[in-house]
């Protein structure tokens, strides 16, 4: 039968070496660093609009995928008024504002984050699960009262996506 090594069984020198190896790892960026993150932020909105235009009620890309044809489809069928809708933008900003209010007002436990290079820890309020269920309750009540039908998200998908891009 195998036994696990406990923290007390680890020699102090080995524990110190292990601790040093954790902090001596070189720092690396994810997603290509600041430049990669910037490129993703610029390209992703364009991809969302092209995907919407690439397959909709009037047009769908077939297996011969032609960039020229897709470009013509996007530029001829989508005008500025097709992309921007004030009500959809208000819905996106309102939803974001609701989430901020819920995060600030809903009680939750506070937990310490990881140890930073300065040996400090940030404190985080953990109330996301409760906020999620409150959000779902608000959506359900709005839908049942007829104030916020769920079909709005489907019917105004592109407008909501552009609103989120503007956010």
C-alpha positions in Angstrom: 0.0 0.0 0.0 1.4 3.4 -1.0 1.3 6.4 1.3 1.3 10.0 0.2 4.0 12.2 1.4 2.7 14.9 3.7 3.9 18.5 3.8 5.5 17.7 7.1 7.5 14.9 5.6 9.1 17.1 3.0 12.6 18.3 4.1 12.8 22.1 4.6 15.6 22.4 1.9 13.4 20.6 -0.7 10.4 22.8 0.2 12.5 26.0 -0.1 13.9 24.8 -3.5 10.4 24.0 -4.7 9.3 27.5 -3.6 12.1 29.1 -5.5 11.4 27.2 -8.6 7.9 28.4 -8.6 9.0 32.0 -8.6 12.0 31.6 -10.9 9.9 30.6 -13.9 10.1 33.2 -16.7 7.1 35.4 -17.2 5.2 34.6 -20.5 2.3 36.3 -22.1 -0.8 34.5 -23.4 -2.4 35.2 -26.7 0.7 36.7 -28.2 1.2 39.3 -25.5 -0.1 42.9 -25.8 0.3 42.9 -29.6 -1.7 39.7 -30.0 -4.4 40.9 -27.6 -4.7 44.1 -29.6 -5.0 42.1 -32.9 -7.6 39.9 -31.4 -9.6 42.9 -30.2 -9.5 44.4 -33.7 -10.1 41.2 -35.7 -12.8 39.6 -33.6 -15.6 42.2 -34.3 -15.0 41.9 -38.0 -15.2 38.1 -37.8 -18.5 38.3 -35.9 -20.0 40.5 -38.6 -18.6 38.4 -41.5 -19.9 35.2 -39.9 -23.4 36.7 -39.5 -23.4 37.9 -43.2 -21.8 34.6 -44.3 -24.9 32.6 -43.5 -28.3 34.2 -43.0 -31.8 34.1 -44.4 -30.8 35.5 -47.8 -27.3 34.0 -48.3 -25.2 31.1 -47.1 -21.6 30.2 -48.0 -21.4 26.9 -49.7 -18.4 24.5 -50.0 -16.6 26.6 -52.6 -16.0 29.4 -50.1 -15.2 32.5 -52.1 -13.8 35.5 -50.2 -14.7 37.9 -53.0 -18.3 36.8 -53.0 -18.5 37.0 -49.2 -17.0 40.5 -49.3 -19.6 41.6 -51.9 -22.4 40.0 -49.8 -21.3 41.9 -46.7 -20.7 45.3 -48.3 -23.9 45.3 -50.4 -26.3 43.9 -47.8 -25.1 45.4 -44.6 -25.4 49.2 -44.3 -24.6 51.3 -41.2 -28.3 51.3 -40.3 -28.3 47.5 -40.4 -25.5 47.3 -37.9 -26.5 50.0 -35.4 -29.8 50.0 -33.5 -30.1 52.4 -30.5 -32.5 50.1 -28.6 -30.2 47.1 -28.9 -27.2 49.3 -27.8 -29.3 50.4 -24.8 -30.2 46.8 -24.0 -26.5 45.8 -24.0 -25.4 48.8 -21.9 -28.4 48.2 -19.6 -27.5 44.5 -19.1 -23.9 45.4 -18.4 -25.0 48.0 -15.9 -27.3 45.5 -14.2 -24.4 43.0 -13.9 -22.3 45.8 -12.3 -25.0 46.6 -9.8 -25.6 43.0 -8.9 -21.8 42.5 -8.4 -21.7 45.5 -6.1 -25.0 45.0 -4.2 -25.4 41.2 -3.8 -23.7 39.9 -0.7 -20.9 37.4 -1.0 -17.8 36.0 0.7 -14.4 37.7 0.3 -11.5 35.5 -0.6 -7.8 36.2 -1.1 -6.3 35.8 -4.5 -2.9 34.4 -5.3 0.3 35.8 -3.9 1.6 38.6 -6.1 5.2 39.4 -6.8 4.9 42.1 -4.2 3.9 39.4 -1.6 0.5 41.0 -1.4 -2.9 39.4 -2.1 -5.9 41.0 -3.8 -9.2 40.4 -2.1 -12.1 39.2 -4.3 -15.8 39.2 -3.6 -17.3 35.9 -4.6 -21.0 36.3 -5.5 -21.1 35.2 -9.1 -23.3 32.2 -8.6 -25.9 34.2 -6.8 -25.7 37.0 -9.4 -26.2 34.4 -12.1 -29.4 33.1 -10.6 -30.7 36.6 -9.9 -30.0 37.5 -13.6 -31.9 34.4 -14.7 -34.8 35.3 -12.4 -34.9 38.9 -13.8 -34.9 37.5 -17.4 -37.6 35.0 -16.6 -39.8 37.7 -15.0 -39.2 40.1 -17.8 -40.1 37.4 -20.4 -43.2 36.3 -18.6 -44.4 39.8 -18.1 -43.9 40.5 -21.8 -41.4 43.3 -21.1 -38.3 41.5 -22.4 -39.2 38.6 -24.8 -36.3 36.2 -25.2 -36.8 36.2 -29.0 -35.3 39.7 -29.0 -31.9 38.2 -28.7 -32.4 36.1 -31.8 -34.2 38.7 -33.8 -31.6 41.4 -33.1 -28.5 39.3 -32.9 -26.3 41.5 -35.1 -27.5 44.7 -33.4 -26.7 43.2 -30.0 -23.3 42.0 -31.2 -22.5 45.5 -32.5 -23.7 47.0 -29.2 -21.3 44.6 -27.3 -18.5 45.6 -29.7 -19.2 49.3 -28.9 -19.2 48.5 -25.2 
